[in-house]
């Protein structure tokens, strides 16, 4: 009976997945809807592809980001990066210091607190994955940190555009805010994609600039945790993104707009896949203290960065 029940559930999850996947390539399905659709499928019918490796989803995200670079001007992107440098640097330093202090205050394990702080400060899951081997984190510590950051990413993706519209902030301000205040690249780009094209361009550029801080923070991590001989994972796709902006600026071609449109659809599809991994079990496994730390940091960074942007 159990085998029959399992077989009856799985097809429904795949049917709805393929329906949503097709909608991702239409103008009627936004990034938040894709994420929410994945969450609903996973928690009602189960993951349609339980054996799917996360590397495939990660590669889809990287491809979509590189493709978005074909719709940007390199000189404008460089100016955006330079104008946001001190805001990014200040937010990262503040988040790391505040995160380690809060972790100690609430009695959370130092390594666990550092992983959540790094994920909040730089680029979510990618930063956690890069720093984990450096600080010799356990699989459980890494999994809990990823769960906390992913949950907050999902909330940010859904509510940030509404907050932006309610406050009436500009495309430039929203793009900057989402790049600073949202952890993971997928959620940053997804929220900005919902808000508007100009916000998307600014958010993508600043977020990738922020992601480059993985390298110096990993080096600092080696010193703080006295880990020697560990390799640092460099996000090489960022250099491909820069190459795409150079190509778009100095060697424009006729079908670049179509490729940018396809890249935006792939991004929405990626968020559908990401939503499939947000199960009830993963939320419960995070525990109270890690969620408390992640939530406090998220609120501090979100409110603080928004005030700096609006008042600056």
TIDO-676106 format. One record per residue (C-alpha): x, y, z; residue number from 1. Coordinates in steps of 0.25 Angstrom, whole numbers, plus 5000, padded with zeros to 4 digits. Layout:
BEGIN
+------+------+------+-----+
|   c1 |   c2 |   c3 | pos |
+------+------+------+-----+
|    X |    Y |    Z | NUM |
...
+------+------+------+-----+
END
This chain:
BEGIN
+------+------+------+-----+
|   c1 |   c2 |   c3 | pos |
+------+------+------+-----+
| 5000 | 5000 | 5000 |   1 |
| 5011 | 5010 | 5003 |   2 |
| 5018 | 5007 | 4990 |   3 |
| 5005 | 5010 | 4983 |   4 |
| 5003 | 5023 | 4991 |   5 |
| 5017 | 5028 | 4988 |   6 |
| 5014 | 5026 | 4973 |   7 |
| 5001 | 5033 | 4973 |   8 |
| 5007 | 5045 | 4980 |   9 |
| 5020 | 5047 | 4971 |  10 |
| 5013 | 5049 | 4957 |  11 |
| 5004 | 5060 | 4963 |  12 |
| 5017 | 5068 | 4968 |  13 |
| 5023 | 5066 | 4954 |  14 |
| 5010 | 5071 | 4947 |  15 |
| 5009 | 5083 | 4955 |  16 |
| 5024 | 5086 | 4954 |  17 |
| 5024 | 5085 | 4938 |  18 |
| 5012 | 5094 | 4938 |  19 |
| 5019 | 5105 | 4947 |  20 |
| 5032 | 5102 | 4939 |  21 |
| 5025 | 5106 | 4926 |  22 |
| 5019 | 5118 | 4932 |  23 |
| 5033 | 5123 | 4936 |  24 |
| 5035 | 5126 | 4921 |  25 |
| 5023 | 5135 | 4920 |  26 |
| 5021 | 5149 | 4925 |  27 |
| 5010 | 5144 | 4935 |  28 |
| 5019 | 5137 | 4945 |  29 |
| 5028 | 5146 | 4954 |  30 |
| 5040 | 5142 | 4963 |  31 |
| 5031 | 5142 | 4976 |  32 |
| 5021 | 5133 | 4970 |  33 |
| 5031 | 5124 | 4965 |  34 |
| 5037 | 5122 | 4978 |  35 |
| 5024 | 5121 | 4985 |  36 |
| 5020 | 5111 | 4975 |  37 |
| 5032 | 5102 | 4978 |  38 |
| 5029 | 5103 | 4993 |  39 |
| 5015 | 5099 | 4991 |  40 |
| 5019 | 5087 | 4982 |  41 |
| 5029 | 5082 | 4992 |  42 |
| 5020 | 5083 | 5004 |  43 |
| 5007 | 5077 | 4998 |  44 |
| 5012 | 5067 | 4988 |  45 |
| 5027 | 5065 | 4991 |  46 |
| 5039 | 5069 | 4983 |  47 |
| 5037 | 5064 | 4969 |  48 |
| 5052 | 5061 | 4967 |  49 |
| 5057 | 5057 | 4980 |  50 |
| 5070 | 5052 | 4974 |  51 |
| 5073 | 5066 | 4967 |  52 |
| 5087 | 5071 | 4971 |  53 |
| 5088 | 5085 | 4976 |  54 |
| 5099 | 5088 | 4967 |  55 |
| 5090 | 5088 | 4955 |  56 |
| 5081 | 5099 | 4961 |  57 |
| 5094 | 5107 | 4965 |  58 |
| 5099 | 5106 | 4950 |  59 |
| 5085 | 5111 | 4945 |  60 |
| 5086 | 5123 | 4954 |  61 |
| 5100 | 5126 | 4949 |  62 |
| 5096 | 5124 | 4935 |  63 |
| 5084 | 5134 | 4937 |  64 |
| 5093 | 5144 | 4943 |  65 |
| 5103 | 5144 | 4932 |  66 |
| 5092 | 5145 | 4922 |  67 |
| 5087 | 5158 | 4929 |  68 |
| 5100 | 5164 | 4927 |  69 |
| 5098 | 5164 | 4912 |  70 |
| 5087 | 5175 | 4915 |  71 |
| 5096 | 5184 | 4923 |  72 |
| 5106 | 5195 | 4920 |  73 |
| 5120 | 5193 | 4926 |  74 |
| 5123 | 5207 | 4929 |  75 |
| 5110 | 5209 | 4936 |  76 |
| 5112 | 5196 | 4944 |  77 |
| 5126 | 5201 | 4948 |  78 |
| 5121 | 5214 | 4952 |  79 |
| 5110 | 5207 | 4961 |  80 |
| 5120 | 5198 | 4967 |  81 |
| 5129 | 5210 | 4971 |  82 |
| 5117 | 5218 | 4976 |  83 |
| 5113 | 5206 | 4985 |  84 |
| 5127 | 5202 | 4990 |  85 |
| 5127 | 5208 | 5004 |  86 |
| 5112 | 5205 | 5006 |  87 |
| 5116 | 5190 | 5003 |  88 |
| 5128 | 5190 | 5011 |  89 |
| 5122 | 5197 | 5023 |  90 |
| 5110 | 5187 | 5023 |  91 |
| 5119 | 5175 | 5022 |  92 |
| 5127 | 5180 | 5034 |  93 |
| 5115 | 5184 | 5042 |  94 |
| 5108 | 5170 | 5040 |  95 |
| 5120 | 5162 | 5043 |  96 |
| 5123 | 5169 | 5056 |  97 |
| 5108 | 5170 | 5060 |  98 |
| 5106 | 5155 | 5057 |  99 |
| 5118 | 5150 | 5065 | 100 |
| 5113 | 5159 | 5077 | 101 |
| 5099 | 5155 | 5076 | 102 |
| 5103 | 5140 | 5075 | 103 |
| 5111 | 5141 | 5088 | 104 |
| 5100 | 5148 | 5095 | 105 |
| 5089 | 5138 | 5091 | 106 |
| 5098 | 5126 | 5094 | 107 |
| 5100 | 5121 | 5080 | 108 |
| 5112 | 5113 | 5076 | 109 |
| 5123 | 5122 | 5070 | 110 |
| 5124 | 5114 | 5057 | 111 |
| 5109 | 5114 | 5055 | 112 |
| 5108 | 5129 | 5058 | 113 |
| 5120 | 5132 | 5048 | 114 |
| 5113 | 5124 | 5037 | 115 |
| 5100 | 5131 | 5038 | 116 |
| 5107 | 5145 | 5040 | 117 |
| 5115 | 5142 | 5027 | 118 |
| 5103 | 5137 | 5019 | 119 |
| 5096 | 5150 | 5023 | 120 |
| 5108 | 5159 | 5021 | 121 |
| 5112 | 5154 | 5007 | 122 |
| 5103 | 5145 | 4998 | 123 |
| 5095 | 5135 | 5006 | 124 |
| 5097 | 5120 | 5003 | 125 |
| 5110 | 5123 | 4994 | 126 |
| 5117 | 5130 | 5005 | 127 |
| 5113 | 5119 | 5015 | 128 |
| 5118 | 5108 | 5005 | 129 |
| 5131 | 5115 | 5003 | 130 |
| 5134 | 5118 | 5017 | 131 |
| 5130 | 5105 | 5023 | 132 |
| 5142 | 5097 | 5020 | 133 |
| 5151 | 5108 | 5024 | 134 |
| 5145 | 5109 | 5038 | 135 |
| 5143 | 5093 | 5038 | 136 |
| 5128 | 5094 | 5041 | 137 |
| 5121 | 5081 | 5042 | 138 |
| 5110 | 5077 | 5032 | 139 |
| 5099 | 5080 | 5042 | 140 |
| 5105 | 5094 | 5045 | 141 |
| 5105 | 5097 | 5030 | 142 |
| 5091 | 5091 | 5028 | 143 |
| 5085 | 5099 | 5039 | 144 |
| 5092 | 5112 | 5034 | 145 |
| 5087 | 5110 | 5020 | 146 |
| 5073 | 5107 | 5025 | 147 |
| 5072 | 5120 | 5033 | 148 |
| 5078 | 5128 | 5022 | 149 |
| 5069 | 5122 | 5011 | 150 |
| 5056 | 5124 | 5020 | 151 |
| 5059 | 5139 | 5021 | 152 |
| 5063 | 5140 | 5006 | 153 |
| 5049 | 5134 | 5003 | 154 |
| 5042 | 5144 | 5012 | 155 |
| 5050 | 5156 | 5006 | 156 |
| 5047 | 5152 | 4992 | 157 |
| 5033 | 5152 | 4995 | 158 |
| 5032 | 5165 | 5003 | 159 |
| 5043 | 5175 | 4999 | 160 |
| 5036 | 5179 | 4986 | 161 |
| 5023 | 5182 | 4994 | 162 |
| 5031 | 5190 | 5004 | 163 |
| 5038 | 5198 | 4993 | 164 |
| 5025 | 5201 | 4986 | 165 |
| 5018 | 5205 | 4999 | 166 |
| 5030 | 5215 | 5002 | 167 |
| 5030 | 5220 | 4988 | 168 |
| 5045 | 5218 | 4987 | 169 |
| 5052 | 5219 | 4973 | 170 |
| 5057 | 5208 | 4964 | 171 |
| 5072 | 5212 | 4968 | 172 |
| 5069 | 5212 | 4983 | 173 |
| 5062 | 5199 | 4982 | 174 |
| 5073 | 5192 | 4974 | 175 |
| 5083 | 5197 | 4984 | 176 |
| 5075 | 5193 | 4996 | 177 |
| 5072 | 5179 | 4991 | 178 |
| 5087 | 5177 | 4988 | 179 |
| 5091 | 5181 | 5002 | 180 |
| 5080 | 5175 | 5010 | 181 |
| 5076 | 5162 | 5004 | 182 |
| 5086 | 5150 | 5006 | 183 |
| 5085 | 5141 | 4994 | 184 |
| 5088 | 5145 | 4979 | 185 |
| 5076 | 5138 | 4974 | 186 |
| 5066 | 5146 | 4984 | 187 |
| 5073 | 5159 | 4981 | 188 |
| 5072 | 5158 | 4966 | 189 |
| 5058 | 5152 | 4968 | 190 |
| 5053 | 5163 | 4976 | 191 |
| 5059 | 5174 | 4967 | 192 |
| 5053 | 5167 | 4955 | 193 |
| 5039 | 5168 | 4961 | 194 |
| 5042 | 5183 | 4964 | 195 |
| 5047 | 5188 | 4950 | 196 |
| 5058 | 5187 | 4940 | 197 |
| 5066 | 5198 | 4945 | 198 |
| 5066 | 5192 | 4959 | 199 |
| 5070 | 5179 | 4954 | 200 |
| 5082 | 5184 | 4947 | 201 |
| 5087 | 5192 | 4959 | 202 |
| 5084 | 5181 | 4969 | 203 |
| 5091 | 5170 | 4960 | 204 |
| 5103 | 5179 | 4959 | 205 |
| 5104 | 5183 | 4973 | 206 |
| 5101 | 5168 | 4978 | 207 |
| 5112 | 5162 | 4970 | 208 |
| 5122 | 5173 | 4975 | 209 |
| 5118 | 5169 | 4989 | 210 |
| 5120 | 5154 | 4986 | 211 |
| 5134 | 5157 | 4982 | 212 |
| 5136 | 5160 | 4997 | 213 |
| 5136 | 5144 | 4999 | 214 |
| 5151 | 5144 | 4996 | 215 |
| 5156 | 5154 | 5007 | 216 |
| 5146 | 5149 | 5017 | 217 |
| 5150 | 5135 | 5015 | 218 |
| 5165 | 5139 | 5017 | 219 |
| 5160 | 5146 | 5030 | 220 |
| 5153 | 5133 | 5034 | 221 |
| 5165 | 5125 | 5033 | 222 |
| 5172 | 5135 | 5043 | 223 |
| 5160 | 5135 | 5052 | 224 |
| 5159 | 5120 | 5053 | 225 |
| 5173 | 5117 | 5051 | 226 |
| 5171 | 5108 | 5039 | 227 |
| 5183 | 5105 | 5030 | 228 |
| 5183 | 5098 | 5016 | 229 |
| 5169 | 5100 | 5013 | 230 |
| 5165 | 5104 | 4999 | 231 |
| 5157 | 5117 | 4996 | 232 |
| 5145 | 5116 | 4986 | 233 |
| 5146 | 5128 | 4976 | 234 |
| 5133 | 5131 | 4969 | 235 |
| 5138 | 5131 | 4955 | 236 |
| 5125 | 5133 | 4949 | 237 |
| 5126 | 5147 | 4953 | 238 |
| 5137 | 5149 | 4943 | 239 |
| 5128 | 5143 | 4933 | 240 |
| 5117 | 5154 | 4936 | 241 |
| 5128 | 5165 | 4935 | 242 |
| 5132 | 5159 | 4921 | 243 |
| 5117 | 5159 | 4917 | 244 |
| 5115 | 5174 | 4921 | 245 |
| 5128 | 5177 | 4913 | 246 |
| 5123 | 5169 | 4901 | 247 |
| 5109 | 5177 | 4902 | 248 |
| 5116 | 5190 | 4903 | 249 |
| 5127 | 5189 | 4892 | 250 |
| 5122 | 5178 | 4883 | 251 |
| 5107 | 5179 | 4883 | 252 |
| 5099 | 5169 | 4874 | 253 |
| 5085 | 5168 | 4869 | 254 |
| 5079 | 5157 | 4878 | 255 |
| 5085 | 5161 | 4891 | 256 |
| 5071 | 5166 | 4896 | 257 |
| 5065 | 5152 | 4893 | 258 |
| 5077 | 5145 | 4901 | 259 |
| 5074 | 5155 | 4913 | 260 |
| 5059 | 5151 | 4913 | 261 |
| 5063 | 5137 | 4913 | 262 |
| 5072 | 5139 | 4924 | 263 |
| 5061 | 5146 | 4932 | 264 |
| 5052 | 5134 | 4930 | 265 |
| 5063 | 5124 | 4934 | 266 |
| 5065 | 5132 | 4947 | 267 |
| 5050 | 5130 | 4950 | 268 |
| 5051 | 5115 | 4947 | 269 |
| 5063 | 5115 | 4956 | 270 |
| 5054 | 5121 | 4968 | 271 |
| 5044 | 5110 | 4965 | 272 |
| 5055 | 5100 | 4967 | 273 |
| 5060 | 5107 | 4980 | 274 |
| 5045 | 5107 | 4986 | 275 |
| 5045 | 5092 | 4984 | 276 |
| 5056 | 5091 | 4995 | 277 |
| 5048 | 5099 | 5006 | 278 |
| 5041 | 5088 | 5013 | 279 |
| 5035 | 5088 | 5027 | 280 |
| 5046 | 5079 | 5032 | 281 |
| 5057 | 5088 | 5028 | 282 |
| 5050 | 5100 | 5035 | 283 |
| 5048 | 5092 | 5047 | 284 |
| 5063 | 5087 | 5047 | 285 |
| 5068 | 5101 | 5048 | 286 |
| 5065 | 5102 | 5063 | 287 |
| 5061 | 5115 | 5071 | 288 |
| 5075 | 5121 | 5073 | 289 |
| 5080 | 5121 | 5059 | 290 |
| 5067 | 5127 | 5054 | 291 |
| 5067 | 5137 | 5065 | 292 |
| 5081 | 5142 | 5061 | 293 |
| 5078 | 5141 | 5046 | 294 |
| 5065 | 5149 | 5048 | 295 |
| 5072 | 5160 | 5057 | 296 |
| 5083 | 5162 | 5047 | 297 |
| 5073 | 5162 | 5035 | 298 |
| 5065 | 5173 | 5042 | 299 |
| 5077 | 5181 | 5046 | 300 |
| 5083 | 5181 | 5032 | 301 |
| 5070 | 5183 | 5025 | 302 |
| 5065 | 5195 | 5033 | 303 |
| 5079 | 5201 | 5035 | 304 |
| 5083 | 5200 | 5020 | 305 |
| 5070 | 5206 | 5016 | 306 |
| 5071 | 5218 | 5025 | 307 |
| 5085 | 5221 | 5020 | 308 |
| 5081 | 5220 | 5005 | 309 |
| 5069 | 5229 | 5007 | 310 |
| 5076 | 5239 | 5016 | 311 |
| 5089 | 5239 | 5009 | 312 |
+------+------+------+-----+
END
